[in-house]
Amino acid sequence: MALKKRKSTVTNKKLGIYLIQLFLGVVAVGCLILGYNFSLKMKFPIFPTIANERCLKSFYQETPPYLNKASLKVESYPLCFDGFSLVYSDLSKTALWAAEVLSPHNLRLIHSAESVSMRINLSQQADLKHHKLEGYYLWKMLTTDQTSEVMEQESDFLMKNRLPLVSKEKYELLLNVEQAIRMITQQYKASVYVVTGPIFLEQVLKTMNDNTFVPSAVFKVIYIPKTGVIGAYYVPNDLSSHVKIVSVCYLEERLGMNLFPQLSEDEKRNTYKLPWAETNVNAEHPIEYLYWDAHSQCEADVVEKSKNRI
């Protein structure tokens, strides 16, 4: 009987050790899962429903651009700020696109058009003075005159809204475009949906010291539902003076993304003569129709359930 008792004791001890090991293993796995989920939440911000609804206001019919090209989806994630949204890529260290809707209300337009220009000009010139780095001019894709002061002060936010330009001339050209778009909003009293971003065309891209990709070109698309005016500014990021107005389909073919999923191909092939400066904007003269792009390949339509909703 004594021997049987000892065997039972040994068995119980082994069982106890096994249970302790099992418990510690479960705890370890749980910690790993929690840590992984936490890192995901830090990497891919999860916005509450009300924030989602607010963010979607930046897009035409509350539908954001969709990344069709598989390579664009690698290490990219959406971010929502006060007044606009973007998809940021950890690979290029730039936004792939940034979107906002401009209206006389949300721009808080002031009475003097001259003052509007002055405000944007002073803001961008201050950036030009303090943010020239490694020979590049760090241009803000969206002039965030409608974002919160807190966001403006966060360096991380500021860098996610920037693209490196090779020349001061292209920087100033894009500044003029910003002023022109705001003047359209004011003069025509219409909401303007804007999508801005980089274009990477070269197989071997230039990079800054922090591995930020230098884009081959920069685009800025505008769409005005009130008038149907649509088109895109295409600005090569080089020392040339070559710039042009193109269709949305022209961009989509090169980007691999659907910039306005709620618009038809016919609408995205329409191209209007967009103004390059605010002096070209006059409410008494509608923006002229330029051409219908029959050659470019528009990006494929997006299935409703797979849309990249923020």
C-alpha positions in Angstrom: 0.0 0.0 0.0 2.9 2.4 0.7 4.3 1.8 -2.8 1.0 2.6 -4.4 0.7 5.8 -2.4 4.1 6.9 -3.5 3.3 6.2 -7.2 0.1 8.3 -6.8 2.1 11.1 -5.3 4.6 11.1 -8.1 1.8 11.1 -10.7 0.1 14.0 -9.0 3.3 16.0 -8.9 3.9 15.4 -12.6 0.3 16.3 -13.4 0.8 19.5 -11.3 3.9 20.4 -13.2 2.2 19.7 -16.5 -0.7 22.0 -15.6 1.6 24.8 -14.5 3.5 24.5 -17.8 0.2 24.5 -19.8 -1.0 27.5 -17.9 2.3 29.4 -18.5 2.1 28.4 -22.2 -1.5 29.8 -22.5 -0.4 33.0 -20.8 2.6 33.4 -23.1 0.4 32.8 -26.2 -2.2 35.3 -24.9 0.5 37.9 -24.4 1.7 37.4 -27.9 -1.8 37.8 -29.3 -2.5 40.9 -27.2 0.9 42.4 -28.2 0.2 41.7 -31.9 -3.3 43.1 -31.8 -1.9 46.2 -30.0 0.7 46.7 -32.7 -1.9 46.3 -35.4 -4.0 49.0 -33.7 -1.1 51.3 -33.5 -0.2 50.6 -37.1 -3.7 50.6 -38.5 -5.8 53.1 -36.6 -9.3 51.9 -35.8 -11.8 54.8 -36.0 -15.1 54.7 -34.2 -18.3 54.8 -36.3 -18.8 58.5 -35.8 -15.2 59.2 -36.9 -15.7 57.0 -40.0 -18.7 59.0 -41.0 -16.8 62.2 -40.5 -13.9 60.9 -42.5 -16.1 59.8 -45.4 -17.3 63.4 -45.9 -14.0 64.0 -47.6 -15.0 61.9 -50.6 -17.5 62.3 -53.3 -20.6 60.2 -52.3 -18.6 59.1 -49.3 -16.5 56.7 -51.4 -12.7 57.0 -51.1 -10.2 56.1 -53.9 -9.5 52.4 -54.2 -6.1 50.8 -54.6 -6.4 48.2 -57.3 -2.7 47.5 -57.8 -1.6 44.9 -55.4 1.8 46.5 -54.7 0.2 49.7 -53.5 -1.6 47.8 -50.7 1.7 46.6 -49.2 2.5 48.4 -46.0 -0.2 51.0 -46.6 -3.0 52.1 -44.3 -5.6 54.8 -44.0 -5.4 57.8 -41.7 -8.1 60.3 -40.9 -7.4 63.9 -39.8 -9.6 66.9 -39.2 -10.8 68.0 -42.6 -9.2 65.4 -44.8 -8.1 61.7 -45.1 -5.2 59.9 -46.7 -3.6 56.5 -47.3 -0.1 56.4 -46.1 2.6 54.0 -47.3 5.4 52.9 -45.0 7.2 51.7 -48.2 7.4 55.0 -49.9 7.2 57.0 -46.7 4.6 59.3 -48.4 0.9 59.3 -48.8 -0.4 57.5 -51.9 -3.3 59.9 -52.0 -4.8 62.6 -49.8 -8.4 63.8 -50.2 -10.5 66.7 -49.1 -13.7 68.5 -50.1 -13.5 72.3 -50.3 -16.6 74.5 -49.9 -17.2 78.1 -49.1 -18.3 77.0 -45.6 -15.5 74.7 -44.5 -12.8 77.0 -46.0 -14.1 79.8 -43.8 -13.6 82.1 -46.7 -12.9 85.7 -45.8 -14.2 88.6 -47.8 -11.1 89.6 -49.7 -9.8 87.2 -52.4 -6.4 88.9 -51.9 -6.4 87.9 -48.3 -7.1 84.3 -49.2 -4.1 84.2 -51.4 -2.0 85.9 -48.8 -2.9 83.4 -46.1 -2.0 80.4 -48.3 1.1 82.1 -49.6 2.4 83.0 -46.1 1.7 79.5 -44.9 3.5 77.8 -47.7 6.4 80.3 -47.8 7.0 79.6 -44.1 7.2 75.9 -44.9 9.5 76.6 -47.8 11.9 78.4 -45.4 11.9 75.8 -42.7 11.4 72.6 -44.7 14.0 72.5 -47.4 15.9 69.3 -46.9 18.7 67.6 -48.8 18.1 69.9 -51.7 14.4 69.0 -51.9 11.4 71.3 -51.2 8.9 69.5 -48.9 5.5 70.5 -50.4 2.3 70.0 -48.5 -0.1 68.0 -50.6 -3.1 69.6 -49.0 -2.9 73.2 -47.7 -4.5 72.4 -44.4 -6.0 75.7 -43.6 -9.1 73.9 -42.3 -7.4 71.4 -40.0 -7.1 71.7 -36.2 -4.2 73.5 -34.7 -3.2 70.4 -32.7 -2.8 68.4 -35.9 -0.7 71.2 -37.5 1.7 71.1 -34.6 2.4 67.3 -34.9 5.6 66.7 -36.9 4.5 63.1 -37.7 1.3 64.5 -39.3 3.2 67.1 -41.1 5.5 64.7 -42.7 2.7 62.3 -43.8 1.2 65.3 -45.8 4.4 66.1 -47.7 6.2 65.2 -50.9 9.8 66.1 -51.9 10.0 68.4 -54.9 13.2 68.9 -56.9 12.7 72.6 -57.6 11.4 75.8 -56.1 9.6 76.6 -59.4 7.5 73.4 -59.2 6.8 74.3 -55.6 5.5 77.7 -56.5 3.6 76.3 -59.4 1.7 74.0 -57.1 1.1 76.9 -54.7 -0.6 78.8 -57.5 -2.8 75.7 -58.2 -3.9 75.6 -54.6 -4.9 79.3 -54.8 -6.7 78.7 -58.1 -8.8 75.8 -56.6 -9.8 77.9 -53.6 -10.7 80.7 -55.9 -12.9 78.3 -57.9 -14.7 77.4 -54.6 -15.2 81.1 -53.8 -16.1 82.4 -57.2 -18.5 79.6 -58.3 -19.8 79.0 -54.7 -19.4 75.3 -55.2 -18.0 72.3 -53.4 -14.8 71.0 -55.0 -13.6 67.4 -54.3 -9.8 67.2 -54.4 -7.5 64.2 -54.5 -3.7 64.8 -54.5 -0.8 62.4 -54.6 2.5 61.3 -56.0 3.2 59.3 -59.2 6.1 56.8 -59.2 7.1 55.8 -62.7 10.8 55.0 -62.7 11.9 51.5 -62.1 14.7 52.9 -59.9 13.4 55.7 -57.8 15.4 58.4 -56.1 15.2 58.4 -52.4 16.1 60.8 -49.6 18.4 59.9 -46.7 15.5 58.6 -44.7 14.4 56.4 -47.7 11.5 58.6 -48.6 10.7 58.0 -52.3 11.0 61.1 -54.6 8.0 61.0 -56.9 8.3 61.1 -60.7 5.4 63.5 -60.8 2.6 65.0 -58.7 -1.1 65.1 -59.5 -4.1 67.0 -58.2 -7.6 66.0 -59.4 -10.6 68.1 -58.9 -14.3 67.4 -59.4 -17.1 69.9 -59.1 -20.5 68.0 -58.9 -22.4 71.3 -59.4 -21.0 71.9 -62.9 -19.6 68.5 -63.8 -16.1 70.1 -64.2 -13.4 67.5 -63.8 -9.7 67.1 -64.7 -6.3 66.7 -63.2 -3.1 68.8 -62.9 -0.1 66.7 -63.9 3.2 68.2 -62.8 6.5 66.3 -63.5 8.9 66.4 -60.6 11.9 67.5 -62.6 13.6 70.7 -63.7 11.6 71.1 -66.9 8.7 73.6 -67.4 6.5 70.9 -68.8 3.1 70.6 -67.1 -0.3 69.6 -68.4 -4.0 69.1 -67.7 -5.1 65.4 -68.1 -8.1 63.3 -67.6 -8.8 61.2 -64.5 -8.4 58.1 -66.6 -5.0 59.2 -67.8 -3.9 59.2 -64.1 -5.7 56.0 -63.2 -3.9 54.1 -65.9 -0.5 55.1 -64.4 -1.5 54.9 -60.8 -3.3 51.6 -60.5 -6.1 53.1 -58.4 -9.7 54.2 -58.9 -9.7 57.9 -57.9 -13.4 58.4 -58.1 -15.2 55.0 -57.8 -18.7 56.6 -58.0 -18.1 58.3 -61.4 -18.6 56.5 -64.7 -15.9 56.0 -67.2 -17.5 58.6 -69.5 -17.4 61.2 -66.7 -13.7 60.4 -65.9 -12.8 60.8 -69.6 -14.1 64.4 -69.6 -11.3 66.9 -69.2 -11.8 70.6 -68.5 -9.4 73.5 -68.9 -8.5 73.9 -65.3 -6.9 77.3 -64.2 -3.2 77.4 -63.3 -3.6 80.6 -61.3 -6.4 82.4 -59.4 -6.3 85.3 -62.0 -7.7 82.8 -64.5 -10.8 82.2 -62.4 -13.9 84.3 -63.2 -17.4 83.4 -62.1 -18.9 85.1 -65.2 -17.0 82.7 -67.4 -17.6 78.9 -67.0 -14.5 76.7 -67.0 -14.1 75.6 -70.6 -14.3 72.0 -71.8 -11.0 70.8 -73.2 -11.4 67.2 -74.6 -12.7 63.7 -74.1 -9.9 61.2 -73.5 -10.7 58.2 -75.7 -7.2 56.6 -75.3 -6.4 56.2 -71.7 -7.4 53.0 -69.8 -9.7 53.9 -66.9 -9.3 51.8 -63.7 -11.7 48.9 -63.2 -14.9 49.5 -61.3 -14.9 48.6 -57.6 -17.3 46.0 -56.2 -19.3 47.7 -53.5 -18.3 45.3 -50.7 -14.6 45.6 -51.4 -14.4 49.4 -51.4 -11.6 50.8 -49.3 -13.8 52.4 -46.7 -12.0 54.3 -43.9 
